[in-house]
C-alpha cells in the first residue's frame, strides 16, 4: 500500500482522483435526472430498493465519510435521513454534497491516504481504500439504476460520458 501511493503521488494525483470521482457523480446525477418522478421513488425489480433509496445511501456515505476522514470526528451513517419527497429535492442535496466533497478534498492531505481510519464507527481501512469504496459503491448502485431505466423503457446516459 505504501509503495502504491508513495508520498500520496502514485499513479493518480489527488486532483485526478477527485476529478474521476466527480465524473462519476456527474454521471449518477444524470441517471437520477432520467427517472420519471414516481418511478424514482417507487420502481424496483427483484426485491431491490427504489433508486431514490440507493441515492439516499450514497448521500449518507460520501460527504459524511469524507468529513470524518478529514476531521477525525465520528459521523453518523443515516441512509434513512429525510431529503424530501421530490426528485428535485434529492438533486439539490446531491449538488450540495458535491460542493461539500470539493471543499473537504482541499483539506485532505495526500499523506493521509495510506493511514488507517475507522469510518462510521465500524469500517477500518486505509483512507484511500475508503475513497475507492465511496466510488465503487456509487458505480454499483448506478448500475442498478441503469437496469431500472432500461426496464422502464428509458435509455440511460452513456456510461463513459462523465
For each residue, the residues with C-beta under 8 A, 3 or more apart:
1: 4 5 114 126 128
2: 5 6 114
3: 6
4: 1 10 11
5: 1 2 8 9 10 110 113 114 128
6: 2 3 9 10
7: 110 111
8: 5 14 109 110 111 112 113 114
9: 5 6 13 110
10: 4 5 6
11: 4
12: 16 17 20
13: 9 16 17 110
14: 8 17 18 105 108 110 113
15: 18 19
16: 12 13 19 20
17: 12 13 14 20 21 131
18: 14 15 21 22 101 102 105
19: 15 16 22 23
20: 12 16 17 23 24 135
21: 17 18 24 25 101 131 134 135
22: 18 19 25 26 98 101 102
23: 19 20 26 27 162
24: 20 21 27 28 135 138 139 142 162
25: 21 22 28 29 62 94 98 101 138
26: 22 23 29 30 162
27: 23 24 30 31 142 157 159 161 162
28: 24 25 31 32 55 58 94 138 141 142 145
29: 25 26 32 33 91 94 95 98
30: 26 27 33 34 157
31: 27 28 34 35 51 142 145 146 149 156 157
32: 28 29 35 40 51 55 87 90 91 94 145
33: 29 30 87 91
34: 30 31 149 154 156 157
35: 31 32 39 40 43 51 87 145 148 149 152 154
36: 39 40 152 154
37: 40 41 86 87
38: 41 42 43
39: 35 36 42 43 50 148 152
40: 32 35 36 37 43 50 51 52 87 90
41: 37 38 50 52 85 87
42: 38 39 50
43: 35 38 39 40 50 51 148 151 152
44: 47 48 49 50 148
45: 48 147 148 151
46:
47: 44
48: 44 45 144
49: 44 53 54
50: 39 40 41 42 43 44 53 54
51: 31 32 35 40 43 54 55 141 144 145 148
52: 40 41 55 56 87 90
53: 49 50 56 57 79
54: 49 50 51 57 58 141 144 145
55: 28 32 51 52 58 59 90 94 141
56: 52 53 59 60 79 80 81 83 90
57: 53 54 60 61 79 137 141
58: 28 54 55 61 62 137 138 141
59: 55 56 62 63 79 81 83 90 93 94 97
60: 56 57 64 77 78 79 81
61: 57 58 64 65 77 79 134 137
62: 25 58 59 65 66 97 101 134 138
63: 59 66 67 97 100 101 104
64: 60 61 67 68 75 76 77 120
65: 61 62 68 69 75 119 120 130 134
66: 62 63 69 70 100 101 104 105 108 131 134
67: 63 64 70 71 73 75 100 104
68: 64 65 71 72 73 74 75 117 119 120
69: 65 66 108 112 117 119 127 130 131
70: 66 67 104 107 108
71: 67 68
72: 68
73: 67 68
74: 68 120 121
75: 64 65 67 68 119 120
76: 64 120
77: 60 61 64 120
78: 60 81
79: 53 56 57 59 60 61
80: 56
81: 56 59 60 78
82:
83: 56 59 89 90 93
84: 89 90 93
85: 41 89
86: 37 89 90
87: 32 33 35 37 40 41 52 90 91
88: 91 92
89: 83 84 85 86 92 93
90: 32 40 52 55 56 59 83 84 86 87 93 94
91: 29 32 33 87 88 94 95
92: 88 89 95 96
93: 59 83 84 89 90 96 97
94: 25 28 29 32 55 59 90 91 97 98
95: 29 91 92 98 99
96: 92 93 99 100
97: 59 62 63 93 94 100 101
98: 22 25 29 94 95 101 102
99: 95 96 102 103
100: 63 66 67 96 97 103 104
101: 18 21 22 25 62 63 66 97 98 104 105
102: 18 22 98 99 105 106
103: 99 100 106 107
104: 63 66 67 70 100 101 107 108
105: 14 18 66 101 102 108
106: 102 103
107: 70 103 104
108: 14 66 69 70 104 105 112 127
109: 8 112
110: 5 7 8 9 13 14 113
111: 7 8 114 115
112: 8 69 108 109 115 127
113: 5 8 14 110 126 127 128 131
114: 1 2 5 8 111 126 127 128
115: 111 112 126 127
116: 124 125 126 127
117: 68 69 124 125 126 127 130
118: 121 122 123 124
119: 65 68 69 75 122 123 125 130
120: 64 65 68 74 75 76 77 123
121: 74 118
122: 118 119
123: 118 119 120 130 133
124: 116 117 118
125: 116 117 119 129 130 133
126: 1 113 114 115 116 117 129 130
127: 69 108 112 113 114 115 116 117 130 131
128: 1 5 113 114 131 132
129: 125 126 132 133
130: 65 69 117 119 123 125 126 127 133 134
131: 17 21 66 69 113 127 128 134 135
132: 128 129 135 136
133: 123 125 129 130 136 137
134: 21 61 62 65 66 130 131 137 138
135: 20 21 24 131 132 138 139
136: 132 133 139 140
137: 57 58 61 133 134 140 141
138: 24 25 28 58 62 134 135 141 142
139: 24 135 136 142 143
140: 136 137 143 144
141: 28 51 54 55 57 58 137 138 144 145
142: 24 27 28 31 138 139 145 146
143: 139 140 146 147
144: 48 51 54 140 141 147 148
145: 28 31 32 35 51 54 141 142 148 149 156
146: 31 142 143 149 150 156 159
147: 45 143 144 150 151
148: 35 39 43 44 45 51 144 145 151 152
149: 31 34 35 145 146 152 154 155 156
150: 146 147 153 154 155 156
151: 43 45 147 148
152: 35 36 39 43 148 149
153: 150
154: 34 35 36 149 150
155: 149 150
156: 31 34 145 146 149 150 159
157: 27 30 31 34 161
158: 161
159: 27 146 156
160:
161: 27 157 158
162: 23 24 26 27
